[in-house]
Amino acid sequence: MKRLIICLVVIFSIICLLISCAPILTPGQERIKRVIDDYEQVKLKSTYSAEEKVQVAQQLLDIVLEYEDILYRRQAISYSAEDAIRGLKSDTTHEAASLLFAAGEQYKNEGQIEKSKQVYKMIISTFIGTAYGAYRERARMEIDDLRSQ
């Protein structure tokens, strides 16, 4: 009986030691993990209709804002993590823009000219700054094309 109790205490101690050795994430690391998990969940969503494409693009843009905030605050993240987040931000931004352009094109093909214009205007107002000039120029060209129809 005494040996059984000792064995149970030893096993319990080992289990407690293993649990305490689990990596503990800092709040910054937890936030990064949560944002990446959110990104993976959004990527699983359906994008068959133009409306679904716009909704997913908006969710991706929200994730981009989270990435920007993480980079701005830079709390407890390494340089390699910062580089990875910059890459994810760039990829996510490009995916959102691609979805919006695809939605605009889909609306145009369905004959919903006003909705198509709204999507292209959304691109122009959302993607500001010199890095996104090509997106804005393409959206302006699409709006001009829609006006000529």
C-alpha positions as CSV (number, residue, x, y, z in Angstrom):
1,M,0.0,0.0,0.0
2,K,2.8,2.4,0.9
3,R,4.5,1.6,-2.5
4,L,1.3,2.3,-4.3
5,I,1.0,5.7,-2.7
6,I,4.7,6.5,-3.5
7,C,4.2,5.5,-7.1
8,L,1.1,7.6,-7.4
9,V,2.9,10.6,-5.9
10,V,5.8,10.1,-8.3
11,I,3.5,9.8,-11.3
12,F,1.5,12.9,-10.2
13,S,4.8,14.8,-9.7
14,I,5.9,13.8,-13.2
15,I,2.6,14.9,-14.7
16,C,2.8,18.3,-12.9
17,L,6.3,18.7,-14.2
18,L,5.4,18.0,-17.8
19,I,2.4,20.4,-17.6
20,S,4.6,23.2,-16.1
21,C,7.2,22.7,-18.9
22,A,4.6,23.5,-21.6
23,P,5.6,26.6,-23.5
24,I,3.9,29.7,-22.1
25,L,3.1,32.3,-24.7
26,T,3.5,36.0,-24.0
27,P,0.5,38.2,-24.6
28,G,2.1,39.4,-27.9
29,Q,2.7,35.8,-29.0
30,E,-0.9,34.8,-28.1
31,R,-2.2,37.7,-30.2
32,I,-0.1,36.8,-33.2
33,K,-1.3,33.2,-32.9
34,R,-4.9,34.3,-32.6
35,V,-4.6,36.6,-35.7
36,I,-3.0,33.8,-37.7
37,D,-5.8,31.4,-36.6
38,D,-8.4,34.0,-37.7
39,Y,-6.7,34.3,-41.0
40,E,-6.8,30.5,-41.5
41,Q,-10.5,30.5,-40.6
42,V,-11.3,33.2,-43.1
43,K,-9.4,31.4,-45.8
44,L,-11.7,28.4,-45.4
45,K,-14.8,30.5,-46.2
46,S,-16.7,30.2,-49.5
47,T,-16.0,32.7,-52.2
48,Y,-18.3,31.6,-55.0
49,S,-20.6,34.6,-55.2
50,A,-19.4,38.2,-55.5
51,E,-21.0,39.1,-52.2
52,E,-19.1,36.4,-50.4
53,K,-15.8,37.6,-52.0
54,V,-16.5,41.1,-50.7
55,Q,-17.2,39.8,-47.2
56,V,-14.1,37.7,-47.1
57,A,-12.0,40.6,-48.5
58,Q,-13.3,42.8,-45.7
59,Q,-12.4,40.2,-43.1
60,L,-9.0,39.9,-44.6
61,L,-8.6,43.7,-44.4
62,D,-9.5,43.6,-40.7
63,I,-6.7,41.0,-40.2
64,V,-4.3,43.3,-42.1
65,L,-5.2,46.0,-39.6
66,E,-4.4,43.6,-36.7
67,Y,-1.0,42.9,-38.4
68,E,-0.3,46.6,-38.7
69,D,-1.2,47.1,-35.0
70,I,1.1,44.3,-34.0
71,L,3.9,45.8,-36.0
72,Y,3.3,49.2,-34.6
73,R,3.4,48.1,-31.0
74,R,6.2,45.5,-31.5
75,Q,5.7,44.1,-28.0
76,A,7.8,41.0,-27.3
77,I,8.3,39.9,-30.9
78,S,11.6,39.0,-32.5
79,Y,12.9,40.4,-35.7
80,S,12.2,37.2,-37.5
81,A,8.6,37.2,-36.3
82,E,8.3,40.8,-37.4
83,D,9.6,39.9,-40.9
84,A,7.1,37.0,-41.0
85,I,4.2,39.3,-40.0
86,R,5.2,41.8,-42.7
87,G,5.1,39.0,-45.2
88,L,1.7,37.8,-44.0
89,K,0.4,41.4,-44.1
90,S,1.6,41.8,-47.7
91,D,0.1,38.5,-48.8
92,T,-3.2,39.1,-47.0
93,T,-3.5,42.6,-48.5
94,H,-2.9,41.2,-52.0
95,E,-5.5,38.4,-51.4
96,A,-8.1,41.0,-50.3
97,A,-7.4,43.1,-53.4
98,S,-7.6,40.1,-55.7
99,L,-11.0,39.1,-54.1
100,L,-12.3,42.6,-54.5
101,F,-11.3,42.8,-58.2
102,A,-12.8,39.4,-58.8
103,A,-16.0,40.5,-57.1
104,G,-16.1,43.7,-59.3
105,E,-15.6,41.6,-62.4
106,Q,-18.2,39.1,-61.4
107,Y,-20.8,41.9,-60.7
108,K,-19.9,43.4,-64.1
109,N,-20.4,40.0,-65.9
110,E,-23.8,39.6,-64.1
111,G,-24.9,43.1,-65.3
112,Q,-24.9,44.7,-61.9
113,I,-22.9,47.8,-62.9
114,E,-23.7,49.9,-59.8
115,K,-22.5,47.2,-57.5
116,S,-19.4,46.7,-59.6
117,K,-18.7,50.5,-59.4
118,Q,-19.1,50.4,-55.6
119,V,-16.5,47.6,-55.3
120,Y,-14.0,49.5,-57.4
121,K,-14.7,52.7,-55.4
122,M,-14.1,50.7,-52.3
123,I,-10.7,49.6,-53.6
124,I,-9.8,53.2,-54.3
125,S,-10.8,54.4,-50.9
126,T,-9.3,51.4,-49.0
127,F,-5.9,51.0,-50.6
128,I,-4.3,54.3,-49.9
129,G,-0.6,55.1,-50.1
130,T,2.0,54.8,-52.8
131,A,2.4,51.1,-52.4
132,Y,-1.2,50.5,-53.6
133,G,-1.1,52.9,-56.6
134,A,-1.5,50.1,-59.1
135,Y,-4.6,48.8,-57.4
136,R,-6.2,52.3,-57.5
137,E,-5.2,52.9,-61.1
138,R,-6.7,49.5,-62.1
139,A,-9.9,50.3,-60.2
140,R,-10.1,53.7,-62.0
141,M,-9.7,52.0,-65.3
142,E,-12.4,49.5,-64.5
143,I,-14.8,52.4,-63.5
144,D,-14.0,54.2,-66.7
145,D,-14.7,51.0,-68.6
146,L,-18.1,50.6,-66.8
147,R,-19.0,54.2,-67.7
148,S,-18.4,53.6,-71.4
149,Q,-20.8,50.7,-71.5
